[in-house]
């Protein structure tokens, strides 16, 4: 009956759509893409933005053939360009890069120290607006220049960008992706980003893989036999959009405890008695409870942490089958955890006077009306707040006893 | 045979033909449908000889009955289509030598000869009588032996067909590990007997009709009365009777006449060469159409879900069957969607791939000089060439083709940098996956992969999804003998889903499929779980 009409209609539909939605416009052949793995933003001395990108070199990945036999090729290309804005620099970058610059797989955004001290917002603005860029990319702060950090290799991963990505995912340091960072900034929070730098890590595994380590670079650039690997060396503390200071790794762990971000990990504590011998405990379970109180004047915050752990390494020969020894270890473990938190807390309260723990959010949730009043002076309030930390540790398994 | 030819050729005046036949010579073109035999044997003979002029495989044998010269008989049959020993022993010997011994004292005249021939002389298990010349011609051509008695206008048609035929062999289209191996053959009667052996029920009806003006192919309609819906039988007969075709050499000749939607790539008539599958379909209230000369039997109605069903699903552990069906559904999607998906994602939506995978694919594609679509398309075509060559080549050469093909396409092309290894994987996976589902049903999937590839090459995922939506709409609009092609999925009934993506154990399959079974839908007694 109307089968022929159907056929005709389909033809008409195809003709119309071929005019209105012309195909192929968004086609990007893989061979025409410059896949950016990591991006670095620096502020130059002259005030311009220095954009550094780490571009994958697919031909160096080997693919099907065994190209990597013998020596390792550098499989990324690190290139920098200056500009007034990030996009301005990118535009100039296109004069050097023959392929279409593609940000879709950018997993790390490194912000250099100078840039961060000035305003991190200017560094991330383009990335938060762009539709192609992933909002889940990690934002890290370089302790030096981002361009130097990116000009590096990973001995295990195919690129240092992937190495950073995996390292952050493993939960060694703080984790903050672009989306969370912009949300923190939008809600007047104080972000804490992982701080990274190149550290000497063994020797380079082949020609072309020497690193430009900042401290050994001068003069004897190519003779150095030191490989630099991007390393997490703590955290960067921001007050709003400005970098104001750093935390070392110990303080970072304290921060993670307070931010409820540690579920498991290792804690090394002195063993029982007056010795230098140490015990390493693996924390298997942990819960953090933060409870703020406000009486209209003062703020005090109760932090309760309950952990469970196993003894995994023990240098002394104390008999851990005795309950009193285990209890003593429990107390030491509690003290250690508490101390690491107190360290970072003191630094945040006294030195930086910035709430980096997200206590403000917890307070907001509990005292909705009061928050409106003290919002603007929260950092002061926080700096003067009394924080009571209680840690309850419970070592469950002492491991194989050899006495 | 030369002595036949010497038999005098007379003019047609001797024939007592009620329906005046004009012209001096009879051929099949001017012989009227109702023309009947005359009483004169000579006239009948010469008429048949005219009809079968230049047919050297026809045998005309005249002899006398019971040693009485005045009673002449004639046998007409096709050499090679009849059982020759039966013709000489049970017909000629019986009539000319044994009958006189048995009837020594009886008087056999020309007038009562027919009675003696039919009731006492012939030792043939199945005979028919007909006065129509056309009946006799059809019978002769079908392999029956026609016996004409002088003085009588009725031909006796002896059913002693016998010809060389292929033995019953394993099924070639659907192979099973556990289950009956036998497959249909080219001879219709053997095929019907195979079904009858499986279903010993007087309700199993086998209705015969002839199709094809020239080939006069026997076509059998087989169904289980009481289970099948009567309208289905009526509808099938109606559609079959409408067919006017000169020849039917394979069941597809009929299939293309009786489908509901002739312009769809999806066939709404199911075909198989397995008697067990036909029997199972009959038990579910479907109708089988057997065509003489082909082992492929049609069953109607059919549903889309049959693509992923295999006879073995019913012969093995049901949990395993469920797992295998899930796998087939998966492979169905693979064989339809993986190449378009690959094109769409690699050429448009690189964001969707994990970074290490993207880098790996990028590395493989780095040296490839063609656009991705061209690369995938050419590989798909190469695979289809290999598949076709493997099918058509003489068997000993087939192996060589597959080895050379695998070497060239799998390895050399990749090493030469013409094709990315990932593309080879995609194409090979697609090709292998398409073999796991029912072959004929899969043809449409194989074909539709290409338009979908075009769509995703021009419009990315948007194009592919549009194509899939269009495909689903099309599938939902299909009917197989007025039953929805997508049932029992759409329209869906929970009770009918027991034999779709899953296959429940036999004691739980209480009802026949809702769509095909009429009022009598209960299959087994409930609560039989052991």
Interface residues (C-beta under 8 A of the other chain):
Chain A: X3 X7 X21 X23 X24 X26 X27 X28 X29 X30 X31 X33 X35 X37 X56 X58 X59 X60 X61 X62 X63 X64 X65 X102 X104 X105 X107 X132 X134 X158 X162 X165
Chain B: X263 X346 X347 X348 X350 X351 X355 X356 X358 X359 X360 X361 X362 X363 X364 X365 X366 X367 X368 X371 X372 X414 X415 X421 X457 X458 X459 X460 X463
